[in-house]
Amino acid sequence: MASRKVDRKPSGTPRSSLNMRRTISMAEAPTHVIDIESEVRCPAGKMYDLLKNHFTDLPVLFNEICKSAEVLEGDGKSLGSVRRWTYLMHDTSDELLEVIEKVVDVDDENRSLTLSAIGGDVLRTHKRFDVKVIVTPKGTGSSVKWHIIFEKVNEDDPHPDPYLELFNTTHERLELHYHKDE
């Protein structure tokens, strides 16, 4: 199994509290695993609540990227719920993209939520795209880990780096939302 770890701080990030660790593993081709972990200045319970329970608020929290968010089935946060959102990527001019995702696991005790893409643009280049977000307490803030498992349609298709930036932006915006009244 090949594994590569990259420590980096995203460019344009003014806060020193954000550290990103990225691990890429290629267990058995064509399945790939990427882990990203970042520290945020927001208590773990609050960050998890924002990620799990406020999905439809995403367009308000960072409207320059997320254009719409709607629940198609269920309540949007429990097992089996189906959600759709449209977004712009950093590297795709002004093309509006869409993903339809299903909530496949919820673990409130461990503050983790697992989503699986079941439709939309991400499946043009990926047969499988699953994301598990885990929020753990760390000091007065928390650590947010994004565990991404994906299979490419073609091995020449690019890694989903733009999605990594999207996940990073998501928790940055949620952190800013949490601190907006300070």
GUDRENNU-777494 format. One record per residue: z negated, x, y negated of N, C-alpha, C, O in turn. Coordinates in steps of 0.2 Angstrom, whole numbers, plus 5000, padded with zeros to 4 digits. Atoms other than C-alpha are relative to their C-alpha. Example, Ala and Ser with C-alpha at 12.3 -4.5 7.8 and 13.67 -1.06 7.14 Angstrom:
BEGIN
500050045006496150625022500050044994499750094995 500149965006496450685005499749964995499649994989 
END
This chain:
BEGIN
500050045006500050005000500050044994499650094993 500049965006500550074983499649964995499649904995 500450035006499350044968500150044994500150114995 500049965007499450094950499649974995499649914995 500450035005498150074937500250034993500450094993 499849985006498550084919499449974995499349914995 500550025005497150084905500450004994500750054992 499749995007497850034888499749954996499349904998 500250055005497449944872500649974997501050014995 499450025002498749824867500250024992499750024989 499949985007499649874851499949944995500049884998 500150065004499249764836499449975000499349924997 500650034999497549724842499550034995499350094996 500449975005496349754827499350015003498950055000 500750004998494749724837499950065005500350075010 500149944995493949874847499749975006499650005011 500350034994493149744859500449995005500249975011 499550024995494749714868500250075004500550115001 499849954996495049834883500449975006500149925009 499650034994496349794896500150055005500350115004 499949964994496449864913500549965005500449905006 499550044997497949824923500150045007500250105007 499949984993498149854942500649975003500649915003 499550034997499749834951500050025007500050085008 500049994993499849824970500649975003500749915002 499550034996501249804981499850005007500050045011 500350014993500449744997500550005005500650065008 499550004995501849695008500649974996500649914994 499450035003503549674999500249945003500249935009 499950005007504049564991499449974996499549954990 500650025004502249504986499750054996499650114998 500349965005501549584971499449974997499349914996 500650025003499849584963499950044994499950104994 500249965006499349624946499349974997499249914997 500750025003497549624939500050024993500150084992 500249985007497149624920499349984999499149925000 500750015002495349634914499950024993500150074991 500149995007494849614896499349984998499149935001 500650025003493249604887500149964994500549984990 500050045006492949474874499349984998498849985001 500650015003491649434862499849925000499849894995 500150074999491249254869499650005006499850025011 500450014994489949204881500449975006500949935005 499650014994490649184899500049925001500649905002 500050074999490148994900500549974995500949924997 499650035005491048954884500750025001501249985000 499449984998492549054888500349965005500949945005 499850044994492748974905500149934998500649905000 499950075002492548804897500649994996501049944997 499450015004493848834884500750015005501149975004 499549994995495048894898500149945004500749925006 499950064995494748754910500049934997500549904999 500050075003494348604899500449984994500449934992 499750015006495348624884500750025000501050054995 499349984999497148654891500449964994500850004992 499650045005497848514879499950034993500350014988 500149975007497148614864500450064999500450094993 499649945001498248764867500550004994500550054991 499650005005499548714855499750004993500050034988 500450005006498248694841499750074999499750104994 500449935000497348864846500550054998500350104995 499549955002498948964845500749975001501149995005 499350045000500448864840500650044999501250024999 499449965001501549014836500350025007500850045008 499849994994501649034855500149945005500649925007 500050064996501148874864500249944996499949924991 499850065004502148724858499849935002499849894998 500350074998501548584869499650015007499750065010 500450004994500248554883499949935002499649894998 500150074998500148394893499850005007500050045011 500250014993499348334909500449955003500549905000 499650054997500548254921499749965006499949915007 500450034995499348214935499350025000499250084999 500849995000497448204937499850014993500049984988 500350005006496348254923500150074996499950094991 499849935003497048434920499650055001499750115000 500549954999495548524926499750005007499450055009 500350004994495148474943500650015006501250015004 499549984995495948514960500549955001500449895001 499550044999497648444962500449984993500949954993 499750025007497948414943500750044999500750105001 499349975002499748454937500050004992499949954989 500049995008499948524919500750034998501050075002 499449975003501548564909499950024993499649994989 500049975007501648674894500650044998501050065003 499449965002503048744884499750064995499250054992 500249945004502948914875500650054999501150045001 499549955002503849054867499750075003499150085002 500349934998503749234874500250054995500650044991 499949945005503649394864500750035000500950054995 499449964999505249464871500649955001501249975002 499550054999506349304871500249964994500149904994 499850035006506949274854499749934999499149934998 500350075002506649084850500149955006500149895005 499950054994507049014868499349975002498850005004 500650034998505748884872500049995008500549975011 500050004993505148904890499549955002499149924998 500550054998504148784901499850025007500150065011 500349994993503048794916499649945002499349914998 500450054997502348664927499550035005499850065010 500549974995500748714936499549955003499449905000 500550044997499548644948499450045001499350105002 500749974999497648674949499950005007499949955010 500149994993497448744966499350025003499150015008 500749984999495648804965499650004994499850024989 500550005006494148774954499350025003499149995008 500649984998492548864956499550014994499550074991 500450005006491348824942499450055001499250084996 500549954999489948924949500150074999499850114995 499749935002490949084948500550004994500850064993 499550015006491949024933500750035001500950074998 499349984999493649044941500449945001500249885003 499550055000495148934940500750035003500950085000 499449974998496748964950500649944999500549895001 499450045002498448894945500650025004500750085005 499349984997500148894954500649974997500649914996 499450035003501748874946500449965005500649985011 499650054995502748724954500649984997501049955000 499450015004504148714941500050044994499650074992 499949975006504848784926500450065000500650095005 499649945001505648944919499850065004500250105006 500349944996504449064928500350005007500450065010 499750014994505249004944500750025001501050025006 499349985000506949064939500150075003500550095007 500049934998506449244943499550015005499450075008 500649994996504949214954500049945005500149885003 500150054995504849124971499349975000499249915001 500750025000502949114969499750044994499850094992 500449985006501849134953499349975000499349914997 500750035000499949104955499650054996499750114995 500549965004498649154943499349975001499249915001 500750025000496749154945499750044994499750104994 500349975005495749184930499249995002499049945004 500750004998493949234933499650034993499850084991 500449985006492649244918499350025003498949985006 500749984998491049344921499650024994499950054989 500449975006489649384909500050074999500050115004 500049935001489649554901499650014993499950004988 500449995007488249594888500049934997499849885000 500050065003488349464875500749965000500749914997 499350034999490149424879500249995007499849975011 499850014994491149414894500650045002501050074998 499449974997492549494905500449955003500249905007 499650054998494049394908500550045005500950095002 499649974995495049444924500649955001500449905003 499450044998496849374927500350045006500550105006 499849974994497349404945500749965001500749905003 499350044999499249364947500350035006500350095008 499649994994500149354963500749974999500749914998 499350025000502049344963500450035005500350085007 499549984996503549354973500649994996500849944993 499350005004505249394964500549975004500549975011 499550024997506749304968500550055003500750055009 499649944999507749464968499550064999499250064993 500449945002506849634969500250044994499850074991 499849975006507849694954499749964994499849994988 500350045006507049554943499450044997499150075001 500649965003505849624931499349985001499249925003 500750024999503949624933499949954994500249954989 500250055005503149484923499650024994499149994992 500449975005502549594909499949954994499449954991 500150055006502849464895499549955002499149934997 500650054998501649344905499450044999498950004997 500649965001500349484904499849994993499249984992 500250005007500449484886499849934998499449924993 500250075002500449294885499349995002498949954999 500650014998498849294895499550034996499050014994 500549965005498049424884500049964993499449964991 500050045006498549324869499649945000499249924996 500450074999497749164876499350024999499049984996 500749995001496049244878499850034993499350014991 500249975007496149334861500049944995499549934991 500050065004496549164853499449955001499149934997 500650044999495149074862499450044997498950004995 500649965003493949214857500049994992499449974989 500050015007494549194839499749924998499449914993 500250075001494249004840499349995001499049964997 500750004999492549034847499650024993499150004992 500349965005492149144832500249974993500050004988 499750035007493049034818499549984995499749994989 500550025005491448974810499550064998499150044994 500449955002490649144808500150034993499850084991 
END
